[in-house]
Structures are given as C-alpha cells and as structure tokens.
C-alpha cells in the first residue's frame, strides 16, 4: 500500500529542471552494491556533526583567518610550534556528540591553510611532526568512534594557501599541479588505510579559480582537479566509502552525496549553490553552523536556539536530506560549552522523537506551508511546524487506516481524521505546540 502511495505521490511532484552533467569525474560511473548500501545507511542516519579544528583555532577568528587577515604564510606556518591542545579527549568528544543523537562525525583532516591534522608522511607540516602536541588526534578520534559505533568521515581541502606546488595563480614559478595531485592522492591513501572504515571523503575548495597569464593580462579559468583519478582511488581503497564534494554545482559522475552549504536543498537561501538542481540518485546533505562560524571564533556569540536547530533538522529531513551541524573546538582541544549544551538538548529531543526522523524518507509529499512529511515502513509522520489554516491538514492522497491509528506522536492521543477517495484530512488540536515540532503519527 505504501509503495503505491509513494509512486503516485512522487509522480505528482514537480520535477527538478534537467541540467546537463559536467564532463568531469568518472565517465560511465555506476555505483557498486557497496556504495548503494552505504548511501542508504547514510540516508537512514539523518544527523551528523561537523568538526572544524586546526591551528587556526589559536587565533580564535575562524578557519579562514590566514586569508582574511592577510597573514603571510611564512608567519602563519610558525603557529604550529605553539599548538598544544592539552585538554583534547577524543572519547569525550564522541560521548558529547553521541549524546546529541548524531550518527556520524565529519572532521577536517586538512583545511585551506594546508596544515594536516593527522600523522602524514607526505609532508612534515602536520600535527605530529610540527607541534609540541606530537599526537595524532584523528587516530584517537577514529578509535573512539569505532568503539562507540559512530561513523567517521574526513573533510579534505582541495586548495592550499601555502604549498609551492599548488597553482594559486599568483605567478608562483614552482606551481606543479601534477606533483600536488600526487601529494593529495598520497594523503587520501593514508586516510583510507590507517584509520579503519571511513564513511565518506568530503571535499571542499573546488570553487577556487586558477589565473593564467594571457598576453600581459590574467585570465580566470575553471580548473581540472583530476577527479577521475581521485574518485577511483577512494572507491578502490574502501569500496563503501562515499564521495562528497562541496563545489556548489551539479554533482559529477563518481560523487555519491550532493552537498548544500548553509542551505536547505533546492532553496539556495545562502547564495552558495550555483544550481537549483537536486539529484534524485545521490544522498543529500546540508551543512550548517551552530553560530556564525565554522572554526573557533571567540567573538561569535550568535548561537542558534535549540528550537531553531531542531526545526532545521526536521525541515531538512523532510526534504530527504541529512543535517551536518558544525562545532569548532578551541585551541585547548575542547568543544565550546555553547555547542555542548545545544547538542545535549537536541539529543534529549531526538531520544524522544527520533523514530520520526531516523530511517525515514521524504518522498510522499513535498514541503508544505505547515511543515513536512517523513515516512518509513508502516508509518507516516506529519511534522507540523506552523499551525495550518483552520487547523486542518489535507494530504492529496487517501489512506486506509483504522480509528485510533492517527494520533499525536508520543502521547498517543487519537486525532480526528477524514478520508475520501482522493484525499485524507487530519485535524490538528487547537492547543498543539508547534513552536518546535508537533508530530502526528499515522499507522498504516
């Protein structure tokens, strides 16, 4: 019954615009059985925590501080000499994140400043060799995640503000992208062979443009990142490892997750996405911040409220996507208290209401002015975020349900409903609290 409803509902939805695929990536890419299974598990998880952490935390101005404050690389590269996060405790991080209800962690292995937060042999500019800390936090985090059953993904920057071989377009005579690509592939190999099962490699920086001189002037051009080699390498080293790329455009062959930065899929509210296209084959993920910054920023008190965060999670789940919610640990290695408090409050809500989020899909009905719909086998959940007009929700399909099978989620209070041959209406109680999410459960 549910399968028939799904088909009829999907056919009734407006289809996304047809956008030609950019000729990049793995030509003729067909996901393997391992990738398909991993995408379904990813869709089931619904909620992850992003971690932006690096040497930049010492300056407490976010992860872009080197670029935004015009700090010379020669000066910035001295900061690792004082990086000693004495209070870093991977097990505590995982406990705090697990308590939020998140099912996976995505952490920066190397950001745009080029500093590697893991024990790499590809460059001495890393947390083990260049700091007095001398430990591999990603290895400790991997061990803690595997012990607690939390998935682990690695963010990896494609661009680098410091390496000589990266073609920054500033007239660097040492630029050698073939050499830089070898370096990246060596690091990706390390990440996928030394830290156990990894759920995803999450790329960022593709939007950077390369300047090329042309008859005395600079020409800005798109750049061939060598994705076919990179993506094939990932899938060969760990067949179930997914590929995500935050390039703000239509996904290319070889990618498994479509990323929306600070944006709800299809809305382009933040202005980063250069397309309204939503992939029907890829898993979807929105990454957002708890305040206004990704990396640790001492001057950012703009914390989002718990109801706002939960409504965001529900809204994104109602668009068949995951929420990747960011924290920026400080230079001492601890997650800021403002983040911990909000994650804990979200965990309390998820422990009571997670059944309506985890393992669900959102293909029955597109988002409505009153909220969104999620479903799983035998159940439909109406997430009422705004009281509907006249307190009535009308679904454009009919359902065969028995009396008492439409109820307020949690309390089990039966709700009034009416069905016809073409639609199904539910009456929302006048005293329903929609300030976060009033959930109606329909048992089929």
Secondary structure, 3 states (H helix, E strand, C coil): CHHHHHHHHHHHCCCCCCCCCCCCCCCCCCCCHHHHHHHHHHHHHCEEEEECCCHHHHHCECCCHHHHCCCCHHHHCCHHHHCCCCCCCHHHHHHHHHCCCCCEEEEEEECCCCCECCCCCCCCCECCCCCCCCCCHHHHHHHHHHHHCCEEEEEEECCCCCCCCCCCCCCCCCCCHHHHHHHHHHHHHHHHHCCCCCCEEEEECCCCCEEEEECCEEEEECCCCCHHHHHHHHHHHCCCCEEEEECCCCCCCCCCEEEEECCCCCCCCCCCCCCCCCCCCCEEEEEEECCCCCCCECCCCCCCCHHHHHHHHHHHHCCCEEEEEEECCCCCCCCCHHHHHHHHHHHHHHHHHHHHCCCCECCCCCCECCEEEEEECCEEEEEECCCCHHHEEEECCCCCCCCCCEEECCCCCECCEEECCCCEEEECCCCCCCCCCEEEEEEC
